[in-house]
């Protein structure tokens, strides 16, 4: 089987960079896109990130970390406009473009319109063209599948790129800290640490049975990706079935005021993601995991696409919770989206490897 050449392009602090580019007086300053007095940070400039400000962080926390932080209201119509310019650049090279949001996408350049043999060269050209046309920088990751390309794009950020060559994949993954694996969040990473799994080498030593026992259906995913195997091709018409956010608390919460504040924050984060992906939904689902790890979900489906009343619906769902117990996790998801369903087709990418990456 011919190896694929996959590029993951990720714009650098996209929303914040657009604001700094459009308003030069903001360049070099710590800025956050979002509301100052309520809500969450939609994006933070690299100057703000040095203070520990991150996307999805409550605005109040961000201001505490960076007292000189400048808040800028989001302009999603402007971000969409620039995103379309960037996508037009992608399409100069390949029609196999899978947007993940306004600021990132996968490209399959195995066969490309310019007949460039090196995926590394294609990524470099694309990044240069993005900068020339928009004034913005992008980072890129290049490898044989989406999982590896996604990891690679984070390595030399901002304004850089990284190729994980076929012959180096297994050694690269063995040395990679478990926190850097795409799809492994902080909670799962901590659980892995408790099982003495700190890097890819440790993960690779665990059997499929062991991983399934401790991580359920995700165990087979971890077993495959640490061996350089990932299922899924670049799908130009990739459609989501839902958008979700959740938060696991280090200390279980019981106070209703605290819970409502967290639900409000989750609603704002979910709305931010929906705006970024330009989608809406009709079905809202609240997920509650209690201190004893019992889990409860409740959903409501509207006959219209939910917008400003999201928090109101979520609070109503909370009122129907089965128990007044300490809460370990809260999650929200929205489904029944305003996009058509489509069957996803996957392909397994296997070793051994071929040349042509740069």
Residue, then its C-alpha position, 0 to 999 in steps of 0.5 A: x500500500x502506498x503511504x499517504x503524505x499528510x499535512x496538518x496546518x494550524x494557524x498560530x493563535x489565529x483569532x488573536x493574530x488576526x486582531x493584532x494584524x488588523x490593529x497594529x497598536x495591539x502587536x507585541x501586547x498580551x491580548x485575549x479574544x473574549x469578554x473581560x467581565x464574563x465568559x472565557x478566553x476564545x484565544x490568547x496571543x503568544x504574549x499573553x500565553x507567557x503569563x499562562x493565559x490559555x483558550x477556554x480559561x475563565x476571563x477572570x482567571x486570565x486577568x489575574x494571571x496577566x493584569x495588563x491583558x487586553x480583551x478584544x471582542x471576537x469578530x467571527x465574520x472576519x475570522x471566517x473571511x480570512x479562513x476562506x482565503x487560507x482554504x483557497x490556498x490549500x485547494x491550489x495544492x489538493x482537493x483533499x482538504x479536511x477543515x477541523x475549524x476556522x484555523x486548522x485543517x488536514x491536507x492529503x498531498x500524496x497526489x497533488x496538483x503541482x506534482x511536488x514530490x516533497x510534502x515538506x516543500x509543499x507545507x513550506x510553500x503553503x505557509x509562505x503563501x498564507x503569510x504573503x496573502x494574509x500577513x499571518x503565520x501558520x505551523x505545519x506537521x507532516x507525516x504518514x497519517x493524521x495522528x502523527x501530522x497533528x502531533x508534529x504541527x505543535x513541535x515547532x510552533x509558532x511559525x515552524x514545521x516538523x516532518x516525522x519521517x517514516x523511518x523515524x516514526x517508531x523511535x519518535x513515538x517511543x520518546x514522546x511524553x504521554x501528554x503530547x499524544x493527541x487524544x490524551x488529556x490531562x486526566x488520562x495522562x494522570x491515570x497513565x502516570x499512576x500505571x507507570x506509563x510516562x512515554x510512548x515506550x512505556x505505552x508500547x510495552x502494555x498489552x491490548x488487554x491491559x489497555x482495554x481493561x484500564x481505558x475501555x474502548x480507547x485502549x485499542x486506539x492507544x495500542x495502535x497509534x503508539x505503533x504508528x498506525x492510525x485509522x482515518x483518511x482525510x475527508x473533504x466532507x467530514x461531518x461532525x455528529x456533535x460538539x462537546x466540552x467537559x471538565x473534571x474537577x480535581x476537588x469534587x464540588x457540591x455547592x450549587x452556586x459553584x456548579x452553576x458557575x461551572x455550567x455557565x462557563x461550559x456553556x460559553x466554551x461550547x458556544x465559542x466552539x460552535x461559533x468557531x466551527x460555524x455550526x448549530x444544533x438542536x439537542x443539548x445533553x448534560x453529563x454528570x459524573x458523581x463522586x462515586x463515578x456513577x454517571x448520568x445524562x439528560x437531553x432536551x431536543x428543541x424544534x429549532x437550532x439553539x442559540x442564546x438560550x443554551x444556558x437556560x436549557x442546561x440549568x433546566x436539565x441540571x434541575x432534573x438531576x437524580x441526586x444531590x451528591x458531590x460532582x466529579x465531572x460536568x459535560x455538555x454536548x450539542x448534537x442534531x446539528x445543522x449539517x447532513x449526516x455522512x458515512x465515514x470511510x476509514x483506511x488503515x495506514x501501515x508499515x513499512x514506509x516509503x520515501x517522499x516526505x522532504 
